[in-house]
Amino acid sequence: MRGRGRIVAVAVAVAAMTVAALATASLRSLAGGLELVVSVQSDGRRLLSVPAAAGDRLEFEWIHSVEHFPWFEYFDVAPGGAIVLRETRIGGFGAGVPYERGTSARVEDGFVVYSGIDETFPSYRWINSQTAVAAISLNGNVLARGSDLPHHEALELRIQQRR
């Protein structure tokens, strides 16, 4: 019995050390991962911070301030944290609407769709409007709405190494 008890004790100890090592590795990977941060441009104050990863899909949904049609911008998170604009879907034309963008333009479900844009940005900067910004989403999950963020404030969305 003593021999068996020692074997069980050693097995339990090895299992505990394995679990501890895996937990430590998981925490390190989380600590070293990317995060999406929305902050105030003037003072750097963080308004939002969530985990992010290369390959994630970032979506901005706007309402055109004059014509009031929907406008979607789709970005991919690049491995280094840059964001790459891949496609826009615009519900009409009005002031500020691009008319030549990307490698493909088509009409789909009532939207003018520009794809093949592939423009890379280190961050996304905008003056927030609680009425024009409908939603900011990551992988289909709404992170914030314009009404959640300060009105008429210069904001920045950045993907960066997690602290």
C-alpha positions as CSV (number, residue, x, y, z in Angstrom):
1,M,0.0,0.0,0.0
2,R,2.8,2.4,0.8
3,G,4.3,1.9,-2.7
4,R,0.9,2.6,-4.3
5,G,0.3,5.6,-2.1
6,R,3.7,7.1,-3.2
7,I,2.9,6.4,-6.8
8,V,-0.4,8.2,-6.5
9,A,1.2,11.1,-4.6
10,V,3.8,11.5,-7.3
11,A,1.2,11.3,-10.0
12,V,-0.9,13.9,-8.3
13,A,2.2,16.1,-7.8
14,V,3.1,15.8,-11.5
15,A,-0.4,16.6,-12.6
16,A,-0.5,19.6,-10.3
17,M,2.8,20.9,-11.7
18,T,1.5,20.3,-15.3
19,V,-1.7,22.3,-14.6
20,A,0.4,25.1,-13.0
21,A,2.7,25.2,-16.0
22,L,-0.2,25.3,-18.5
23,A,-1.9,28.0,-16.5
24,T,1.3,30.1,-16.4
25,A,1.8,29.6,-20.1
26,S,-1.8,30.7,-20.7
27,L,-1.4,33.8,-18.6
28,R,1.8,34.7,-20.4
29,S,0.2,34.3,-23.8
30,L,-2.7,36.5,-22.6
31,A,-0.3,39.1,-21.2
32,G,1.7,39.1,-24.5
33,G,-1.4,39.2,-26.8
34,L,-3.0,42.1,-28.5
35,E,-5.7,44.4,-27.3
36,L,-8.1,46.7,-29.0
37,V,-8.1,50.1,-27.2
38,V,-10.3,53.1,-27.7
39,S,-8.9,56.2,-26.1
40,V,-9.3,60.0,-26.1
41,Q,-6.8,61.6,-28.4
42,S,-6.1,64.6,-26.3
43,D,-5.1,62.9,-23.0
44,G,-4.9,59.2,-23.9
45,R,-7.6,58.3,-21.4
46,R,-8.8,54.7,-22.1
47,L,-12.5,54.3,-22.8
48,L,-12.5,50.7,-23.9
49,S,-10.0,47.8,-23.9
50,V,-10.7,44.2,-25.0
51,P,-8.5,41.3,-26.2
52,A,-7.9,41.1,-29.9
53,A,-5.9,38.9,-32.2
54,A,-4.5,38.9,-35.7
55,G,-7.2,37.9,-38.1
56,D,-10.0,39.4,-36.1
57,R,-12.7,41.4,-38.0
58,L,-13.3,44.9,-36.9
59,E,-16.5,46.7,-38.1
60,F,-17.5,50.3,-37.9
61,E,-21.2,51.0,-38.6
62,W,-22.0,54.6,-39.3
63,I,-25.1,56.6,-40.2
64,H,-24.3,59.3,-42.8
65,S,-24.7,62.6,-41.0
66,V,-26.6,64.4,-43.8
67,E,-28.2,61.7,-45.9
68,H,-28.9,59.3,-42.9
69,F,-28.1,56.1,-44.8
70,P,-26.0,53.3,-43.3
71,W,-22.3,53.0,-44.0
72,F,-20.2,49.9,-43.0
73,E,-16.4,49.6,-42.9
74,Y,-14.8,46.2,-42.5
75,F,-11.2,45.9,-41.3
76,D,-8.9,42.9,-40.5
77,V,-6.4,43.0,-37.7
78,A,-2.9,42.4,-39.1
79,P,-0.3,40.4,-37.1
80,G,1.6,43.5,-36.0
81,G,-1.6,45.3,-34.8
82,A,-2.3,47.5,-37.9
83,I,-5.8,47.5,-39.2
84,V,-6.5,46.8,-42.9
85,L,-9.6,48.2,-44.5
86,R,-10.9,45.4,-46.7
87,E,-14.5,46.5,-47.7
88,T,-17.0,49.3,-47.4
89,R,-20.8,49.0,-47.8
90,I,-22.6,52.3,-48.3
91,G,-26.3,52.7,-48.5
92,G,-26.2,55.7,-50.9
93,F,-24.2,58.7,-52.1
94,G,-23.7,62.0,-50.4
95,A,-21.1,64.4,-49.0
96,G,-17.8,62.6,-48.2
97,V,-18.7,59.3,-49.9
98,P,-15.8,57.9,-51.9
99,Y,-16.7,57.0,-55.5
100,E,-13.5,55.1,-56.5
101,R,-12.1,52.8,-54.0
102,G,-10.7,49.3,-54.1
103,T,-10.5,46.9,-57.0
104,S,-14.2,46.0,-57.2
105,A,-17.4,48.0,-57.0
106,R,-20.9,46.5,-57.2
107,V,-24.4,47.0,-55.9
108,E,-25.5,44.3,-53.5
109,D,-28.8,44.3,-51.5
110,G,-29.2,48.0,-52.0
111,F,-25.6,48.9,-50.9
112,V,-22.7,50.1,-53.0
113,V,-20.0,47.7,-52.1
114,Y,-16.3,48.5,-52.5
115,S,-13.9,45.6,-52.0
116,G,-10.3,44.8,-52.5
117,I,-9.4,48.1,-50.8
118,D,-6.5,46.7,-48.7
119,E,-5.5,50.0,-47.1
120,T,-3.4,49.6,-43.9
121,F,-3.7,52.0,-41.0
122,P,-1.8,52.2,-37.7
123,S,-4.9,53.3,-36.0
124,Y,-8.4,54.6,-36.6
125,R,-9.1,58.2,-35.6
126,W,-12.5,60.0,-35.7
127,I,-14.5,62.7,-34.0
128,N,-17.2,60.8,-32.2
129,S,-20.9,61.5,-32.8
130,Q,-23.4,59.8,-30.6
131,T,-25.8,59.8,-33.5
132,A,-23.5,59.0,-36.4
133,V,-21.6,56.1,-34.9
134,A,-24.1,53.2,-34.8
135,A,-21.7,50.5,-33.6
136,I,-18.1,49.3,-33.3
137,S,-17.9,45.5,-33.4
138,L,-15.2,42.9,-33.2
139,N,-15.9,39.5,-34.7
140,G,-19.6,40.3,-34.8
141,N,-19.8,41.4,-31.1
142,V,-20.8,45.0,-30.5
143,L,-18.2,46.6,-28.3
144,A,-19.6,50.1,-28.2
145,R,-22.2,52.4,-29.7
146,G,-21.6,56.1,-30.4
147,S,-24.0,56.8,-27.6
148,D,-21.6,55.0,-25.2
149,L,-18.7,57.3,-26.1
150,P,-18.2,61.0,-25.4
151,H,-19.9,63.2,-27.9
152,H,-17.8,65.4,-30.3
153,E,-14.6,64.0,-28.8
154,A,-11.5,63.1,-30.9
155,L,-11.1,59.4,-30.4
156,E,-8.6,56.8,-31.5
157,L,-9.0,53.0,-31.9
158,R,-5.7,51.2,-31.8
159,I,-4.6,47.5,-31.7
160,Q,-1.6,47.2,-29.5
161,Q,0.4,44.7,-27.4
162,R,-1.4,44.0,-24.2
163,R,0.2,45.5,-21.1
